[in-house]
């Protein structure tokens, strides 16, 4: 009798930092993620890499190839503002025809597929989840939105909100092939996505229950605006009054204590470019209070997300499906460190809009009618010991938490050469891997193949590698004790030492081969040139070795050129004109060409320009 194929539950957090979960050293309460990580056959990955931004990572998660190939070369919010990127192949702003999505292959291969959460992979109906393999879907289309679905009453809805906020405010959701006209009273994003996922699993027909399932649960938390139920946030009142540097040092100490980083790791210095004093004590009391309150709300968002993850896991346990489910939890990029109030060109207009329409008084921070982010200091507390944060191809932007719990039936207790967890269960692995590995892993476990062609079109090949052999070696008892030392070492790595992977987001680039990495960080947050690091000795990217090892530097620069040309990256900063997200002078002016400008119009004919009405999807009242 053939072995039963596993179910899959893939959970994605939005802008969660490396140390933001308890099992990764955090003070934030995440008991459900922690329990998942501590199961006997579960793994915590310390060297897992993604793109440094939301939709690029999600496109790689769905396709197993580079985001420049899949259609999300940049966030579409950036592409629409950059003439150098707009219209270039691989920058379409949706999963393009060069790729096949994982749920398409799983659905064709006999799986029930469903999702609830953030999509961010296309706004037109032909690009929605139901057209890329999901049989049931409840999806937030934009990259972020108010978590309570609150929108202010604009004085001039024909021109407001502006270019920045028109993609960042409205909670525009679709269910299957229909736009949701109005979300229910009491809506909160994380609660709604868990509710819907549980409903989809409960409501399966008898025929659907005979199939294994692929469930995709991508939260929009803890992405700004930082908002969470008051009762959860109150738990953290006063926790962060000592400031982000104190938190950073506590997190680093805990990471070392539990074996997630080397006890001798050198952390990168905090980089601050927002024009404010670097010393917490030098900030005025009002700024400190509002900043620590924002961090309290952030913690509340993470805890509430964890609570909802626990609800979904409890449902699977109640139905007897949990043991045969491959569960994966990850973040889509490093913590978000943007300080939009300090952005050139658009910073003033952003803050004018916030002050005009939102209540960011201290007691109201975190409520639906507030609009805050937490800035670069708190973000670097969460990414330490790594360098910088989201939107940078440094470790702080690309190295994120990953927990994998393979199906129980496929494995036995025990570890083989990994760092054993001090609490006696779960293992920690330092093997390098990327988000592009997930598609080949899932397909192999599901006994399916990745095609060279799909529905008559050529498909880009996978760029990742399956983890199945690696997982088997990690979670099997020491039955291989007679194997040679070299064979044992090979089993502990996912990729060979000559594996090359590239990264590029908004002009910040990187290439990694084995332990060597070159990184380009644009000014003012970096030197605006290529640097060379040995990642095994210096994961914080603190010691530039380009002059000491010019041969290695030359080889990796050549690999960068290969990567750039192969995937279609426009290049690093200075290879194209500067632009600013939300700047009207560079953002696409023709609404016919820019679906992201439609977000505020869909379902609102009274403010919709006549010429774009035929383009907009219908709304179900």
Protein Blocks (a to p, Z undefined) as FASTA:
>chain_A
ZZddddddddddehiafklcfknopabdcfklmmmmmpmkbccdfkbccdfbfklmmmmm
mnopafklnopabafklmmmmmklgopahilopacfkbccfklmmmmnopacddeddekl
ojbfklgmklnopabdcddfblbdcfklpacddfblmlpccfklmmmmbccddehjaccf
bacehiafklmmmmmmmmmmmmpcfklmmpccddddddfbfcdcddddfklmmmmgoklm
nojklmmmmmmmmmmmnopacfkbccdddddfehpafblklpcfklmmmmmmmmmmmmmm
mmmmmmmmmmmmmmmmmnopmmmpccddddfbdcdfbdfklpghjlmmmmmmmmmmpccb
fklgoiakbccdebjmlmmmmmpcbehiehiacfklmmccddddddfklpceddehiacd
fkopacddfbdcdfklmmmmmmmmnopacdfbeghiacdddfbdcfklmmmmmmpcckll
mpcfklmmmmmpmbdfkbccdddeehiacddehjbccdddddfkbgoiacdddfklmmno
paccklmmmmlmmmmmmmmmmmmmmnopabdehiaccddehiaklgcfblklmmklmmmm
goplklgcfklmmmpccddZZ
